[in-house]
């Protein structure tokens, strides 16, 4: 893979880009990876960011960071109701963001600002960009298919699929194959109307934007990309997977435990199941204990990320039974946060039990690791359905967390023929990743298109 950053570092930079990530790990990572890709293409980079979950600027000495006030109270600065958090940020950030951008526009006259690149969730930025006559390009941090499902909420409400009824969960949604009603990407929040409103504003302001960048690629989401192009007649740039362009700096908000790698070094090739549910998902004590016994009973070595605060009612792993800890002292390694991309690339890892956040899904595909899927909310449900039923590179735990089903599923993934076939398919998919990133590949050409598009402003 060519290293895009090095050869061009010395060149004179003529245009500056302003990037604005949503302050959640799964959104910060792709935005900073995109920033590195565009920096390697000769653009100067300024990152505007909230105080809440601010990125580690010292990891990016070649970028400029501009903090703005997010106005969040101590209780609001929490990810327990993400819809509420994102709704408040879309209100609180308007004035500080406008003031910051106005100042940057007046300060950067020798190196003119070409455009704004915002996470699509920050829908308020379109009005700000319009008022300052600055083009706004969107980054969508999710899959194209899951976005289309979100964009279909008005139709799904009209047809009665939403709000979801327990009796309909297993029914197909013919308008969005292969999704079932249970896969519709809703998020728990105190008032569902706010969620529908947020989604509608995101879609509306995406349509008004100058273009959309996706961390996906043509061969992975061909049909969804065709549909999005019909629905959004603006330039679409599927340039992913971002993290494969060049080695990126770490944008992790938590400290990644290096013991994962030394522990993996002692395990047999493809023997380990890696377990992580990302930066937001949480579970209750019963689910936690079922997960633990399912892992222990599978008799496979496991590397398990238990993020502090991700088990309701406890700080970390206090609720694990002593008997479990005695049973697995040799077989298992539990950490608070892992260097996930390195873990997935390690030869000892043979399977990934994931919540199917889009970054985790793409990272798993890129390292040829088949998945056991346990989606929790939003786009994760759509991603998991595509993993199990479209790309067929994993399987789902369809009936919640129960130790017997977990044990059987881990065995199926790790040692049975089914799992082997999933691995063969993910290896084939990875070949398509490699092709898309070659000089004449679809993602690389799309990136060229994006660079020319930005330079045309
Ligand atoms: C959120 C949403 O939940 C997800 O559905 C959406 O697609 C993006 O935003 P999150 O739940 O954190 O993200 O999941 P994911 O998209 O997988 O992002 C997690 C990131 O954290 C990945 O890049 C992963 O490599 C990293 N990670 C995860 C670590 O560095 N260490 C870990 O231990 C676990």
Boltz pocket constraint, residues with backbone or C-beta under 6 A from the ligand:
constraints:
  - pocket:
      binder: B
      contacts: [[A, 24], [A, 25], [A, 26], [A, 27], [A, 29], [A, 141], [A, 142], [A, 143], [A, 252], [A, 256], [A, 276], [A, 277], [A, 278], [A, 279], [A, 280], [A, 281], [A, 305], [A, 336], [A, 337], [A, 338], [A, 339], [A, 340], [A, 341], [A, 356], [A, 357], [A, 358], [A, 359], [A, 360], [A, 361], [A, 363], [A, 377], [A, 378], [A, 379], [A, 380]]
      max_distance: 6.0
